[in-house]
Amino acid sequence: MSSKLRIISGTLGSRRIKTSKNANLKPTPEKLREKIFSWLKPNIENSECLDLFAGSGSLGIEAISNGAKSCTFIEQNPSLYRNLKDNISSLNVVDKSKLHRTRAEDFVRRFKEKGFNIIFFDPPYARDYYGDFLCKVIDRVSLSGTIIYVEQSAHDKVLKNQNLKMLKTSKTGDALGSIFTVNK
């Protein structure tokens, strides 16, 4: 079962992508995505992005639509990965996309490149990825000055981390989205 999600802005604005009705998938609400990308607009052009828990790929695809040089998508679920691959192909952004079907933890552990300018960190709310694992993400795949978008349940406390400086935060429905910059 699938539904359609609208790309908000940029060159792919108003195009639709498939999203699964998977109970573990919670696409970022449209109003929150609109706000996030208005905040990121000054930094997104030619950036290299990481969509760490990609799901439908809406955050990474939105980044490409708004001028990101590339986006690396990480998704471990086989059916979500196939759907993500189809979305990237149907939007003709294969040349700006790198897809990995693996666990986020494994990708971060094996990562040996220079790091990303923007990271979308939107894990399943039910698991605790906001402590030790987020520290590993900051340590291994970010640069000093990297911007990290963190989405968590609006019922949780706003994230605090000594290596992150909060720039903006917004709540929409059950989602709390925050933009941080990395201080290494």
Buried (B, 14 or more C-beta within 10 A) or exposed (E): EBEEBBBBBBEBEEBBBBBBEBEEBBBBBBEBBBBBBEBBEEBBEEBBBBBBBBBBBBBBBBBBBBEBBBBBBBBBBEEBBEBBBBBBEEBEBEEBBBBBBBEBBEBBEEBEEEBBBBBBBBBEBEEEBBEEBBBBBBEBBBBEEBBBBBBBEBEEEEBEBEBBEBEBEBEBEEBBBBBBBBEE
